[in-house]
Amino acid sequence: MKRSSVKELLHSDKFLQEVHVKGWVRTFRSNRFIALNDGSTINNIQCVVDFENTNEALLKRINTGAAVAIKGTLVESQGKGQTVEVQVTDLEILGDSNPEEYPIQPKKHSFEFLRENAHLRVRTNTFSAIMRVRSALSFAVHQYFQQNGFYYVNTPIITGSDAEGAGEMFKVTNFDTNKAPLNEEGEVDYTQDFFGKQTNLTVSGQLEAETYAMALGKVYTFGPTFRAENSNTTRHLAEFWMIEPEVAFNDLDANMDLSEDFIKYVLGYVLENCKDDLAFLDNRLAQEEKQKPQAQRSDMGLLERLNFVVENNFKRVSYTEAIDILRNSKPNKKKKFQFPVNEWGVDLQSEHERYLVEKHFKCPVILFDYPANIKAFYMRLNEDGKTVRAMDVLFPGIGEMVGGSQREERLDVLKEKMAELDIPEEELWWYLDTRKFGTAVHSGFGLGFERLVLFTTGMGNIRDVIPFPRTPQNAEF
């Protein structure tokens, strides 16, 4: 007999048919009612056991977490909360679960406890919902780009360049760390290492993607990136995934168009295809908000926030205009910002970005034309000589979601900027080559996938939206 998923059975109206379903026991009550879940949906299906005709030893093995195979008849449910249920005719225990040892019991667990049991936390409603949403978002990312003429490029994970210029990278070496050879200056001699030079785990695939955009036209990367930043905040991971499209012949305006269209598409996809999971997460967030002091509560629920982004046009505002708005705002004048805005040139903080989105414009915002000295070397310098063609997309509740720019296509200007920042030309000779041979205006952006999942699920900690988080002092599992 073909096995059906719980999701299929819950949407079926073919009563009295024989069915076969497998899954894990969520609860077993009154020695009769099994709440069964197989991961296909957040909802359980109730399976009713005939107590009198079931072996007592078998009943004792039906514990939370046990894997079971059930055959029975699909019938209309007489109880509340479900439309169908399975009258069990045959039950087999596939894998036992000792109730004294199994940590994920049917009760409320703290997220800290569940992080310690990350290998089992996906069996809870919250984390199964998050991971289904994450999967749907990932699919939507690829679907959007594939439908819009982009080519998927796998950029290197091991690299000799630092795209961001931050210097916080994980080193990759084949040396015995206790016996690394030294050169005449007493420094580690990387010419004897596996790659013949110092290499690191990548912080971005952007620079390599740019080279492919200058031949394929429209490309995107979607892969793991790494930062050795010793940060224990709720917004940082040492290993995370990045979405990075690069488009030849796109200027900054076209780049802003692309980012808005892309974000609306992927969020619209999950709103349409993850309704049960989002409804559960929306309710979870609402209950969490009730526990906060009134002043700290969000003005919008999860579904409201997602629709806020999908349904509103993104307001485009220059950095200079944004600074004027913030400088003259009530929170700034009354010194309610943790970081006061007093002068042009400051790097905006999340509180400033959220004020612009949630209070001032009341819609998603794209800021553009940032001061050159707070942005990366590869961003195109404007004619004023002090700003660059950069853009950030700002969301409610989270602040910056996307960072991008029109890239500097002029070889002489790019060389000048690299010299100012002490970036050796010989390290990026291949990047400079694209400005020698058929250079053209081009643009792109980066979106941290976990930040997108964080926003979409309403979770408060980025460690809860990736299966196995990698953070300082934590590489478990």
URDA-V118125 format. One record per residue. N is the residue number from 1. RES is the residue in one letter. SS is DSSP state (h for helix, s for strand, l for the rest). PSI is psi in radians with two decimals (999 if undefined). Layout:
[[N & RES & SS & PSI] [N & RES & SS & PSI]]
This chain:
[[1 & M & l & 2.34] [2 & K & l & 2.35] [3 & R & l & 2.37] [4 & S & l & 2.66] [5 & S & l & 2.78] [6 & V & h & -0.69] [7 & K & h & -0.76] [8 & E & h & -0.77] [9 & L & h & -0.68] [10 & L & h & -0.40] [11 & H & l & 0.10] [12 & S & l & 2.57] [13 & D & l & 0.29] [14 & K & l & 1.38] [15 & F & l & 2.71] [16 & L & l & 0.17] [17 & Q & l & 2.62] [18 & E & s & 2.34] [19 & V & s & 2.78] [20 & H & s & 2.15] [21 & V & s & 2.52] [22 & K & s & 2.58] [23 & G & s & -2.83] [24 & W & s & 2.46] [25 & V & s & 2.15] [26 & R & s & -0.85] [27 & T & s & 2.76] [28 & F & s & 1.96] [29 & R & s & 2.63] [30 & S & l & 0.39] [31 & N & l & 0.43] [32 & R & l & -0.71] [33 & F & s & 1.98] [34 & I & s & 2.21] [35 & A & s & 1.94] [36 & L & s & 2.38] [37 & N & s & 2.41] [38 & D & l & 0.17] [39 & G & l & -0.17] [40 & S & l & -0.31] [41 & T & l & 2.80] [42 & I & l & -0.32] [43 & N & l & 2.54] [44 & N & l & 2.74] [45 & I & s & 2.38] [46 & Q & s & 2.23] [47 & C & s & 2.14] [48 & V & s & 2.08] [49 & V & l & 2.38] [50 & D & l & 1.76] [51 & F & h & -0.75] [52 & E & h & -0.52] [53 & N & h & 0.29] [54 & T & l & 2.33] [55 & N & l & 2.29] [56 & E & h & -0.64] [57 & A & h & -0.61] [58 & L & h & -0.72] [59 & L & h & -0.64] [60 & K & l & -0.29] [61 & R & l & -0.07] [62 & I & l & 1.46] [63 & N & l & 2.79] [64 & T & l & 2.24] [65 & G & l & -0.25] [66 & A & l & 2.51] [67 & A & s & 2.27] [68 & V & s & 2.71] [69 & A & s & 2.28] [70 & I & s & 2.33] [71 & K & s & 2.52] [72 & G & s & -2.89] [73 & T & s & 2.28] [74 & L & s & 2.12] [75 & V & s & 2.84] [76 & E & s & 2.29] [77 & S & l & 2.44] [78 & Q & l & -0.25] [79 & G & l & 3.10] [80 & K & l & 2.65] [81 & G & l & -0.18] [82 & Q & l & 2.67] [83 & T & l & -0.46] [84 & V & s & 2.80] [85 & E & s & 2.94] [86 & V & s & 2.14] [87 & Q & s & 1.94] [88 & V & s & 2.24] [89 & T & s & -0.41] [90 & D & s & 2.33] [91 & L & s & 2.30] [92 & E & s & 2.30] [93 & I & s & 2.04] [94 & L & s & -0.57] [95 & G & s & 2.12] [96 & D & l & 2.77] [97 & S & l & 2.03] [98 & N & l & 2.03] [99 & P & l & -0.38] [100 & E & l & -0.30] [101 & E & l & -0.47] [102 & Y & l & 2.08] [103 & P & l & -0.38] [104 & I & l & 1.31] [105 & Q & l & 2.78] [106 & P & l & 1.23] [107 & K & l & 3.00] [108 & K & l & 2.24] [109 & H & l & 2.57] [110 & S & l & 2.67] [111 & F & h & -0.55] [112 & E & h & -0.78] [113 & F & h & -0.73] [114 & L & h & -0.54] [115 & R & h & -0.58] [116 & E & h & -0.30] [117 & N & l & 0.83] [118 & A & l & -0.39] [119 & H & l & -0.26] [120 & L & l & -0.20] [121 & R & h & -0.37] [122 & V & h & -0.14] [123 & R & h & -0.10] [124 & T & l & 2.78] [125 & N & h & -0.78] [126 & T & h & -0.85] [127 & F & h & -0.51] [128 & S & h & -0.66] [129 & A & h & -0.79] [130 & I & h & -0.78] [131 & M & h & -0.53] [132 & R & h & -0.69] [133 & V & h & -0.75] [134 & R & h & -0.77] [135 & S & h & -0.76] [136 & A & h & -0.71] [137 & L & h & -0.74] [138 & S & h & -0.78] [139 & F & h & -0.76] [140 & A & h & -0.62] [141 & V & h & -0.92] [142 & H & h & -0.73] [143 & Q & h & -0.74] [144 & Y & h & -0.90] [145 & F & h & -0.70] [146 & Q & h & -0.64] [147 & Q & h & -0.28] [148 & N & l & 0.39] [149 & G & l & 0.32] [150 & F & l & 2.66] [151 & Y & s & 2.37] [152 & Y & s & 2.09] [153 & V & l & 2.26] [154 & N & l & 1.77] [155 & T & l & 2.78] [156 & P & l & 2.50] [157 & I & l & -0.60] [158 & I & s & 2.20] [159 & T & s & 2.72] [160 & G & l & 0.04] [161 & S & l & 2.75] [162 & D & l & 1.67] [163 & A & l & -0.62] [164 & E & l & -0.30] [165 & G & l & 0.29] [166 & A & l & -0.49] [167 & G & l & 0.01] [168 & E & l & 1.32] [169 & M & l & 2.66] [170 & F & l & 2.22] [171 & K & s & 2.52] [172 & V & s & 2.16] [173 & T & l & 2.68] [174 & N & l & 0.05] [175 & F & l & 2.60] [176 & D & l & 2.05] [177 & T & l & -0.37] [178 & N & l & -0.16] [179 & K & l & 0.54] [180 & A & l & 2.30] [181 & P & l & 2.58] [182 & L & s & 2.63] [183 & N & l & -3.02] [184 & E & l & -0.43] [185 & E & l & -0.01] [186 & G & l & 0.21] [187 & E & l & 2.79] [188 & V & s & 2.26] [189 & D & l & 1.60] [190 & Y & h & -0.18] [191 & T & h & -0.33] [192 & Q & h & -0.01] [193 & D & l & 3.07] [194 & F & l & -0.80] [195 & F & l & -0.02] [196 & G & l & 0.18] [197 & K & l & 2.95] [198 & Q & l & 2.27] [199 & T & s & 2.80] [200 & N & s & 2.92] [201 & L & s & 2.42] [202 & T & l & 2.56] [203 & V & l & -0.18] [204 & S & l & 2.53] [205 & G & l & 0.18] [206 & Q & h & -0.87] [207 & L & h & -0.73] [208 & E & h & -0.67] [209 & A & h & -0.64] [210 & E & h & -0.72] [211 & T & h & -0.61] [212 & Y & h & -0.54] [213 & A & h & -0.53] [214 & M & h & 0.20] [215 & A & h & -0.70] [216 & L & h & -0.18] [217 & G & l & -1.07] [218 & K & s & 2.00] [219 & V & s & 2.87] [220 & Y & s & 2.61] [221 & T & s & 2.64] [222 & F & s & 1.66] [223 & G & s & 3.13] [224 & P & s & 2.49] [225 & T & s & 2.86] [226 & F & s & 2.45] [227 & R & l & 2.23] [228 & A & l & 0.89] [229 & E & l & 2.12] [230 & N & l & 1.25] [231 & S & l & 2.30] [232 & N & l & 0.54] [233 & T & l & 3.01] [234 & T & l & 0.02] [235 & R & l & 0.09] [236 & H & l & 2.43] [237 & L & l & 2.68] [238 & A & l & -0.45] [239 & E & s & 2.19] [240 & F & s & 2.99] [241 & W & s & 2.48] [242 & M & s & 2.45] [243 & I & s & 2.12] [244 & E & s & 1.67] [245 & P & s & 2.59] [246 & E & s & 2.33] [247 & V & s & 2.12] [248 & A & s & 2.48] [249 & F & l & 0.05] [250 & N & l & 2.26] [251 & D & l & -3.02] [252 & L & h & -0.70] [253 & D & h & -0.76] [254 & A & h & -0.59] [255 & N & h & -0.71] [256 & M & h & -0.70] [257 & D & h & -0.79] [258 & L & h & -0.81] [259 & S & h & -0.73] [260 & E & h & -0.80] [261 & D & h & -0.74] [262 & F & h & -0.85] [263 & I & h & -0.76] [264 & K & h & -0.62] [265 & Y & h & -0.89] [266 & V & h & -0.64] [267 & L & h & -0.66] [268 & G & h & -0.63] [269 & Y & h & -0.81] [270 & V & h & -0.57] [271 & L & h & -0.60] [272 & E & h & -0.60] [273 & N & h & -0.08] [274 & C & l & 0.71] [275 & K & h & -0.79] [276 & D & h & -0.77] [277 & D & h & -0.74] [278 & L & h & -0.62] [279 & A & h & -0.73] [280 & F & h & -0.81] [281 & L & h & -0.57] [282 & D & h & -0.77] [283 & N & h & -0.68] [284 & R & h & -0.78] [285 & L & h & -0.68] [286 & A & h & -0.72] [287 & Q & h & -0.66] [288 & E & h & -0.71] [289 & E & h & -0.58] [290 & K & h & -0.43] [291 & Q & l & -0.19] [292 & K & l & 2.71] [293 & P & l & 2.63] [294 & Q & h & -0.71] [295 & A & h & -0.38] [296 & Q & h & -0.03] [297 & R & l & 2.53] [298 & S & l & 2.59] [299 & D & l & -0.28] [300 & M & l & 2.49] [301 & G & l & 3.05] [302 & L & h & -0.91] [303 & L & h & -0.64] [304 & E & h & -0.71] [305 & R & h & -0.72] [306 & L & h & -0.77] [307 & N & h & -0.53] [308 & F & h & -0.72] [309 & V & h & -0.76] [310 & V & h & -0.64] [311 & E & h & -0.27] [312 & N & l & 2.50] [313 & N & l & 2.47] [314 & F & l & 2.24] [315 & K & s & 2.27] [316 & R & s & 2.11] [317 & V & s & 2.36] [318 & S & s & 2.67] [319 & Y & h & -0.74] [320 & T & h & -0.76] [321 & E & h & -0.70] [322 & A & h & -0.69] [323 & I & h & -0.73] [324 & D & h & -0.74] [325 & I & h & -0.80] [326 & L & h & -0.71] [327 & R & h & -0.62] [328 & N & l & 0.10] [329 & S & l & 2.73] [330 & K & h & -0.81] [331 & P & h & -0.63] [332 & N & h & -0.76] [333 & K & h & -0.57] [334 & K & l & 0.17] [335 & K & l & 0.68] [336 & K & l & -0.29] [337 & F & l & 2.40] [338 & Q & l & -0.60] [339 & F & l & 1.71] [340 & P & l & 2.54] [341 & V & l & 1.86] [342 & N & l & -0.46] [343 & E & l & 2.73] [344 & W & l & 2.41] [345 & G & l & -0.21] [346 & V & l & 2.64] [347 & D & l & 2.18] [348 & L & l & 2.51] [349 & Q & l & 2.95] [350 & S & h & -0.65] [351 & E & h & -0.60] [352 & H & h & -0.77] [353 & E & h & -0.73] [354 & R & h & -0.61] [355 & Y & h & -0.78] [356 & L & h & -0.73] [357 & V & h & -0.89] [358 & E & h & -0.55] [359 & K & h & -0.80] [360 & H & h & -1.04] [361 & F & h & -0.45] [362 & K & l & 0.73] [363 & C & l & 2.84] [364 & P & l & 2.60] [365 & V & s & 2.44] [366 & I & s & 2.00] [367 & L & s & 2.49] [368 & F & s & 2.95] [369 & D & s & 1.16] [370 & Y & s & 2.79] [371 & P & s & 2.37] [372 & A & h & -0.59] [373 & N & h & -0.07] [374 & I & h & 0.18] [375 & K & l & 2.94] [376 & A & l & 2.81] [377 & F & l & -0.45] [378 & Y & l & 0.05] [379 & M & s & 2.43] [380 & R & l & 2.24] [381 & L & s & 2.30] [382 & N & l & 2.94] [383 & E & l & -0.39] [384 & D & l & -0.21] [385 & G & l & -0.01] [386 & K & l & -0.18] [387 & T & s & 2.79] [388 & V & s & 2.79] [389 & R & s & 1.04] [390 & A & s & 2.79] [391 & M & s & 2.53] [392 & D & s & 2.35] [393 & V & s & 2.19] [394 & L & s & 2.37] [395 & F & s & 2.77] [396 & P & l & 2.54] [397 & G & l & -0.29] [398 & I & l & -0.40] [399 & G & s & -2.30] [400 & E & s & 2.24] [401 & M & s & -0.65] [402 & V & s & 2.45] [403 & G & s & 2.29] [404 & G & s & -3.05] [405 & S & s & 2.87] [406 & Q & s & 2.30] [407 & R & s & 2.65] [408 & E & l & 1.90] [409 & E & l & -0.17] [410 & R & l & 2.09] [411 & L & h & -0.81] [412 & D & h & -0.71] [413 & V & h & -0.73] [414 & L & h & -0.73] [415 & K & h & -0.72] [416 & E & h & -0.75] [417 & K & h & -0.68] [418 & M & h & -0.69] [419 & A & h & -0.71] [420 & E & h & -0.56] [421 & L & l & 0.17] [422 & D & l & 0.70] [423 & I & l & 1.95] [424 & P & l & 2.30] [425 & E & h & -0.59] [426 & E & h & -0.39] [427 & E & h & -0.48] [428 & L & h & 0.60] [429 & W & h & -0.65] [430 & W & h & -0.57] [431 & Y & h & -0.71] [432 & L & h & -0.51] [433 & D & h & -0.61] [434 & T & l & -0.32] [435 & R & l & -0.16] [436 & K & l & -0.58] [437 & F & l & 1.60] [438 & G & l & 0.72] [439 & T & l & 2.66] [440 & A & l & 2.78] [441 & V & l & 2.36] [442 & H & s & 2.75] [443 & S & s & 2.85] [444 & G & s & 3.08] [445 & F & s & 2.90] [446 & G & s & 2.42] [447 & L & s & 2.05] [448 & G & s & 2.05] [449 & F & h & -0.72] [450 & E & h & -0.59] [451 & R & h & -0.65] [452 & L & h & -0.74] [453 & V & h & -0.68] [454 & L & h & -0.84] [455 & F & h & -0.75] [456 & T & h & -0.52] [457 & T & h & -0.23] [458 & G & l & 0.25] [459 & M & l & 2.76] [460 & G & l & -0.19] [461 & N & l & 2.22] [462 & I & h & -0.33] [463 & R & h & -0.24] [464 & D & h & 0.11] [465 & V & l & 0.19] [466 & I & l & 2.46] [467 & P & l & -0.88] [468 & F & l & 1.63] [469 & P & l & 2.46] [470 & R & l & 2.00] [471 & T & s & 2.95] [472 & P & l & 2.29] [473 & Q & l & 0.33] [474 & N & s & 1.84] [475 & A & l & 0.68] [476 & E & l & 2.70] [477 & F & l & 999]]
